[in-house]
Amino acid sequence: MEPREIARLEAYLQKKFNLPSLSVKARPKKDDSAEVFIGDEFIGLIFKDDEDEDLAYNFQMAILDYDLV
């Protein structure tokens, strides 16, 4: 993903979740996705979907059973 695109996604997610500590970072050697963090903790990935006429972004976050304890 382009740096401008990552910055726009980060601003959107920070505002949507009211969470200024959320950050979106480029992935090394990958240009179709970016990593999402809260502080230093990795929480998920954003994938770019531009195969159809409409551009979309999909946020994927795994929640492990032991995280719920």
FIKEVEX-748981 format. One record per residue: residue number from 0; residue in one letter; x, y, z of N, C-alpha, C, O in turn. Coordinates in steps of 0.02 Angstrom, whole numbers, plus 50000, padded with zeros to 5 digits. Example, Ala and Ser with C-alpha at 12.3 -4.5 7.8 and 13.67 -1.06 7.14 Angstrom:
{0 a {50660 49716 50390} {50615 49775 50390} {50660 49835 50390} {50712 49834 50423}},
{1 s {50642 49888 50354} {50684 49947 50357} {50645 50002 50394} {50670 50057 50402}},
# end
This chain:
{0 m {50042 49941 50000} {50000 50000 50000} {50044 50062 50000} {50100 50062 50026}},
{1 e {50018 50114 49971} {50054 50178 49968} {50054 50212 50037} {50006 50203 50075}},
{2 p {50106 50250 50053} {50108 50286 50117} {50047 50331 50129} {50021 50335 50185}},
{3 r {50024 50365 50076} {49965 50409 50083} {49902 50368 50101} {49861 50389 50141}},
{4 e {49896 50311 50070} {49840 50266 50082} {49841 50240 50154} {49789 50237 50187}},
{5 i {49900 50222 50178} {49907 50198 50247} {49889 50253 50296} {49856 50241 50346}},
{6 a {49911 50314 50283} {49896 50371 50327} {49820 50384 50329} {49794 50399 50383}},
{7 r {49786 50378 50273} {49714 50388 50271} {49678 50334 50311} {49631 50348 50348}},
{8 l {49700 50272 50304} {49670 50217 50342} {49681 50226 50417} {49635 50216 50457}},
{9 e {49741 50245 50435} {49757 50257 50506} {49713 50312 50535} {49685 50303 50589}},
{10 a {49706 50367 50500} {49664 50423 50524} {49591 50400 50531} {49558 50417 50580}},
{11 y {49567 50362 50483} {49498 50338 50485} {49487 50293 50546} {49439 50302 50583}},
{12 l {49531 50244 50556} {49523 50197 50612} {49531 50232 50680} {49495 50216 50727}},
{13 q {49578 50279 50685} {49586 50316 50748} {49522 50353 50765} {49501 50353 50823}},
{14 k {49492 50384 50716} {49430 50422 50727} {49372 50375 50741} {49333 50386 50787}},
{15 k {49365 50322 50701} {49309 50275 50708} {49309 50241 50777} {49256 50234 50807}},
{16 f {49367 50221 50801} {49372 50187 50866} {49390 50234 50923} {49397 50212 50980}},
{17 n {49397 50299 50909} {49417 50348 50959} {49479 50324 50996} {49480 50320 51058}},
{18 l {49531 50307 50957} {49590 50275 50984} {49653 50303 50951} {49677 50275 50902}},
{19 p {49680 50358 50978} {49738 50389 50947} {49801 50346 50948} {49847 50357 50909}},
{20 s {49804 50295 50992} {49863 50252 50995} {49862 50198 50941} {49910 50159 50935}},
{21 l {49809 50194 50901} {49806 50146 50846} {49850 50170 50789} {49849 50229 50771}},
{22 s {49889 50124 50761} {49932 50142 50704} {49928 50089 50650} {49915 50030 50664}},
{23 v {49939 50110 50589} {49939 50066 50531} {50008 50072 50500} {50032 50127 50485}},
{24 k {50040 50014 50489} {50109 50014 50463} {50114 49969 50402} {50082 49917 50398}},
{25 a {50156 49990 50356} {50169 49950 50296} {50200 49883 50316} {50236 49878 50365}},
{26 r {50185 49832 50277} {50215 49766 50288} {50276 49759 50243} {50275 49778 50185}},
{27 p {50330 49733 50271} {50390 49721 50229} {50374 49670 50174} {50345 49618 50187}},
{28 k {50393 49686 50114} {50387 49641 50056} {50315 49625 50036} {50304 49579 49997}},
{29 k {50266 49662 50062} {50196 49652 50043} {50167 49720 50024} {50178 49770 50060}},
{30 d {50131 49723 49969} {50101 49787 49950} {50025 49784 49946} {49993 49833 49925}},
{31 d {49996 49727 49966} {49923 49720 49964} {49891 49725 50033} {49830 49717 50039}},
{32 s {49932 49738 50085} {49905 49740 50153} {49950 49782 50198} {50006 49800 50180}},
{33 a {49923 49796 50258} {49960 49834 50308} {49944 49805 50377} {49893 49772 50386}},
{34 e {49988 49817 50425} {49980 49792 50493} {49947 49846 50537} {49959 49905 50528}},
{35 v {49904 49824 50583} {49870 49869 50629} {49894 49855 50700} {49898 49798 50721}},
{36 f {49911 49908 50736} {49936 49904 50804} {49897 49950 50850} {49872 50002 50829}},
{37 i {49892 49930 50913} {49871 49975 50967} {49932 49980 51012} {49951 49931 51044}},
{38 g {49962 50039 51013} {50027 50046 51047} {50077 50001 51012} {50085 50006 50951}},
{39 d {50110 49956 51049} {50158 49910 51020} {50128 49841 51005} {50163 49797 50980}},
{40 e {50064 49833 51020} {50032 49767 51012} {50000 49760 50942} {49957 49799 50923}},
{41 f {50023 49710 50906} {49993 49693 50841} {49923 49666 50852} {49913 49621 50893}},
{42 i {49873 49694 50816} {49804 49669 50825} {49773 49641 50761} {49723 49606 50764}},
{43 g {49802 49656 50702} {49772 49629 50642} {49802 49656 50578} {49853 49690 50578}},
{44 l {49769 49639 50523} {49792 49659 50457} {49735 49693 50419} {49676 49677 50429}},
{45 i {49753 49739 50376} {49706 49769 50329} {49728 49747 50259} {49785 49757 50240}},
{46 f {49682 49717 50222} {49695 49695 50154} {49660 49741 50105} {49603 49761 50116}},
{47 k {49695 49757 50051} {49666 49799 49998} {49633 49754 49947} {49663 49706 49923}},
{48 d {49570 49770 49931} {49532 49732 49881} {49514 49778 49824} {49467 49818 49829}},
{49 d {49552 49773 49770} {49538 49816 49713} {49524 49775 49649} {49537 49799 49594}},
{50 e {49499 49715 49658} {49485 49672 49600} {49420 49691 49565} {49414 49681 49504}},
{51 d {49371 49717 49602} {49309 49737 49572} {49314 49811 49552} {49367 49841 49558}},
{52 e {49259 49839 49529} {49259 49910 49512} {49269 49955 49572} {49299 50008 49567}},
{53 d {49246 49933 49630} {49250 49973 49691} {49311 49952 49732} {49323 49892 49742}},
{54 l {49348 50001 49756} {49404 49988 49801} {49378 49978 49872} {49336 50018 49894}},
{55 a {49400 49927 49906} {49379 49913 49974} {49439 49890 50015} {49489 49868 49988}},
{56 y {49432 49897 50081} {49484 49874 50128} {49451 49827 50177} {49397 49842 50203}},
{57 n {49482 49770 50191} {49456 49721 50238} {49502 49716 50298} {49562 49702 50290}},
{58 f {49474 49727 50357} {49512 49723 50419} {49501 49654 50449} {49445 49632 50459}},
{59 q {49557 49619 50463} {49553 49551 50490} {49589 49550 50558} {49647 49569 50563}},
{60 m {49553 49527 50609} {49581 49524 50677} {49562 49457 50708} {49503 49440 50713}},
{61 a {49612 49420 50728} {49600 49356 50762} {49598 49368 50838} {49639 49405 50865}},
{62 i {49550 49337 50871} {49544 49342 50944} {49554 49271 50971} {49513 49227 50959}},
{63 l {49608 49261 51007} {49624 49196 51034} {49587 49184 51099} {49573 49231 51136}},
{64 d {49570 49121 51113} {49532 49103 51172} {49565 49129 51236} {49531 49155 51280}},
{65 y {49631 49123 51242} {49665 49145 51303} {49665 49221 51311} {49677 49246 51366}},
{66 d {49652 49257 51257} {49647 49330 51263} {49582 49351 51299} {49578 49406 51325}},
{67 l {49533 49307 51301} {49469 49323 51331} {49468 49313 51406} {49420 49333 51439}},
{68 v {49519 49283 51434} {49522 49269 51506} {49537 49332 51544} {49542 49330 51606}},
# end
